[in-house]
Every structure is written in C-alpha cells, then in structure tokens.
Amino acid sequence: MAKRIHAAAEAGHTDEVIRFITQGAGLNERDELGRTPLMAAVHGNKVQTVRMLIDAGADINLQDGRLDNPLLYASAEGLREIVELAIAAGADTKLTNRFGGTALIPAADRGHVDIVELLLTRTDVDVNHINNLGWTALLEAVILGDGGARHQQIVALLLQYGADAEIPDRDGITPLTHARRNRYIEMERLLSKD
C-alpha cells in the first residue's frame, strides 16, 4: 500500500490518498527514497494534496533520504504555494539540507525572489546561516547567481533583513570582492553601501 499512496500523492490524486489513509496507510509512511506521502505530493507540486495531507496531520518537518522536506525542497525549486503552506504549518526553518543549508540559501542562489522574500518576512530563518561549503545566502546569491535583476533583488532583500556583508567564504573573500571579480556592478553598488 505504501508504494500506491506515494504514487497517488505525487500524481495529485487526493481522493485516492484519502482512501488509502482511511484503509490504514500511514500519514508519515516512507517509500524507498525515504519520502512520506507529503513529500511525494511536494515532488509532484500537487498543492491540493499537500494541503490535505498537512490538514490531516502529516509531519511537515520529516526529511527524506536526501535530507529534503517540504520547506527545503519547495524553496529550492521555487514552489511558492507549497512554501506558503509549509510556513503556515509551522515548518522548522533551522532544519538543513544535505549541503547544510537552510531553505533560504538555495532559494537565494537559484534566483527565487518571491521565496526569499517569504522566508525573510514570514519566518525566523537565520539570514546569516553558513552552510557546509562555508557560504551564506548572500555569498551564494553573488557567487552562484548570474548578476542579473533577480539576484540583485535578492542581494538587496538579504541586506535589508540583516545579512552581514562582511562574512567571507572559507578563503576570506567577501561578497563584495566576489561581485567585483564577476563585474556585477549593481551588486557591487549594493554591497558597498555603508
């Protein structure tokens, strides 16, 4: 039954998922990837199924075999509605992914402006958290970003919400120096403000 409930959740067949639950399938039962039905629904970006499983009491913070959970995965993939549901359900913003990063870090490096803004304005996420690579969200936005408008907005948001522009990478290189090296003029201007 586990395989079927996960497949139904990932496909967004909410009525089927409900039927499996009423027949005894566990809300937090894991598949071979360590995913709960909730995580399967998140992978499928099936918002209604995600909402139903959260309302039914699925654990929003359980992490799968890759250390993803709904907030971490949806933030990295830019799935705004699911991020909103996870935040409303009280997702733990201190949990980290396989790279030791909070949900904010991949959202920043991938240019998901709306997700970064949600995390900064509606959660207690640590804007200066340092991942296993020795990078903050600000460093990732500069180093892995493309220097374009979305990443510029993200740098501005991170700074507005307390990102410390003096935290360097493991080589002692600050976000400002990275911006200069990449010739990201607007980021350099943002990071140069006193």
C-alpha positions in Angstrom: 0.0 0.0 0.0 2.9 2.4 0.7 4.0 2.5 -2.9 0.4 3.2 -4.1 -0.2 6.0 -1.6 3.1 7.7 -2.6 2.2 7.4 -6.3 -1.3 8.7 -5.8 0.1 11.7 -3.7 2.8 12.5 -6.4 0.1 12.4 -9.1 -2.2 14.7 -7.0 -5.0 12.1 -6.7 -6.2 13.5 -3.4 -9.3 11.3 -3.2 -7.2 8.2 -3.7 -4.7 9.3 -1.0 -7.6 9.9 1.4 -8.9 6.4 0.6 -5.5 4.9 1.3 -5.4 6.7 4.7 -8.8 5.5 5.7 -7.7 2.0 4.8 -4.8 2.3 7.2 -1.9 3.7 5.2 0.4 5.7 7.5 0.4 9.5 7.0 4.2 9.5 7.5 4.9 6.1 5.9 8.2 6.2 3.9 8.9 5.0 0.4 12.2 3.6 -0.9 13.5 7.2 -1.2 12.6 7.9 2.4 9.7 10.2 1.2 6.4 10.5 3.1 3.2 10.8 1.0 3.5 14.6 1.8 7.0 14.7 0.2 5.8 12.8 -2.8 3.0 15.3 -3.3 5.6 18.1 -2.9 7.7 16.5 -5.6 4.7 16.4 -7.9 3.9 20.1 -7.0 0.4 18.9 -6.1 -0.8 21.8 -3.9 -4.2 20.5 -3.0 -2.8 17.1 -2.0 -0.1 18.8 0.1 -2.8 20.9 1.8 -4.9 17.9 2.6 -2.0 15.9 4.0 -0.9 18.8 6.2 -4.5 19.3 7.4 -4.7 15.5 8.1 -1.6 15.8 10.4 1.3 14.8 8.2 4.6 15.8 9.8 5.8 18.8 7.9 9.4 18.5 9.1 10.3 14.9 8.3 13.2 14.7 5.9 13.7 12.2 3.2 16.8 10.2 2.2 18.3 13.3 0.6 17.5 15.4 3.7 14.8 17.3 1.9 11.5 18.2 3.5 8.6 20.3 2.1 10.1 23.7 3.0 13.6 22.8 1.9 12.6 21.3 -1.4 9.9 23.8 -2.3 12.2 26.7 -1.5 15.0 25.3 -3.7 12.5 24.6 -6.6 10.6 27.8 -6.4 7.3 26.3 -5.4 5.7 29.3 -3.8 2.3 27.9 -2.8 3.9 24.9 -1.1 6.4 27.2 0.7 3.4 29.2 2.0 1.7 26.1 3.2 4.8 24.8 4.9 5.3 28.2 6.6 1.7 28.3 7.7 2.0 24.7 9.1 5.0 25.8 11.3 7.9 24.3 9.3 11.2 24.4 11.2 13.4 26.9 9.4 16.5 25.6 11.3 16.5 22.2 9.5 19.2 22.0 6.8 19.5 20.2 3.5 22.3 17.8 2.5 24.6 20.8 2.0 24.0 22.1 5.5 21.9 25.0 4.1 18.6 26.4 5.3 15.8 26.9 2.9 16.9 30.5 2.3 20.3 29.5 0.7 19.2 27.6 -2.4 16.3 30.0 -2.9 18.8 32.8 -3.0 21.3 31.1 -5.3 18.5 30.0 -7.7 17.0 33.4 -8.0 13.6 32.8 -6.4 13.0 36.3 -5.3 9.4 35.6 -4.0 10.6 32.7 -1.9 13.5 34.7 -0.4 11.0 37.5 0.5 8.6 35.0 2.1 11.3 33.4 4.2 12.7 36.7 5.3 9.3 38.3 6.1 7.3 35.4 7.5 9.8 33.1 9.2 12.6 33.2 11.7 15.2 31.9 9.2 18.8 32.8 10.0 19.8 35.2 7.3 23.5 34.6 8.1 23.5 30.8 8.4 26.7 29.3 7.0 26.3 26.0 5.0 28.9 23.1 4.7 30.6 25.0 1.8 31.2 27.9 4.1 28.7 30.1 2.3 25.8 32.3 3.5 22.7 33.0 1.3 24.4 36.4 0.4 27.6 34.6 -0.8 25.6 32.1 -2.8 23.4 34.8 -4.4 26.6 36.6 -5.6 28.8 33.5 -6.4 26.2 31.2 -8.0 23.8 33.9 -9.2 24.1 35.5 -12.7 24.4 39.1 -11.5 21.0 39.9 -13.2 17.9 41.6 -11.8 16.6 38.7 -9.8 19.9 38.1 -8.0 20.3 41.9 -7.5 16.8 42.0 -5.8 17.8 39.1 -3.6 21.0 40.7 -2.5 19.1 43.9 -1.7 16.5 41.9 0.3 19.1 39.9 2.2 20.9 43.1 3.1 17.6 44.8 4.2 16.9 41.9 6.5 20.3 41.8 8.2 22.7 39.8 6.0 26.2 40.5 7.2 28.2 41.5 4.1 31.4 41.1 6.0 31.1 37.3 6.4 33.6 35.9 3.9 33.9 32.5 2.3 36.4 29.9 3.5 39.1 31.7 1.5 38.4 35.0 3.3 36.7 36.5 0.2 33.7 38.7 0.9 30.5 39.0 -1.2 31.7 42.5 -2.3 35.0 41.1 -3.7 33.2 38.3 -5.5 30.8 40.9 -7.0 33.8 42.9 -8.2 35.5 39.9 -9.7 32.4 38.9 -11.6 31.8 42.6 -12.7 28.4 42.6 -11.1 28.2 46.4 -11.0 24.8 46.7 -9.3 25.6 44.1 -6.7 28.9 45.9 -6.0 27.0 49.1 -5.5 24.5 47.4 -3.1 27.3 45.8 -1.1 29.4 49.0 -1.0 26.7 50.9 0.9 27.7 51.9 4.4 
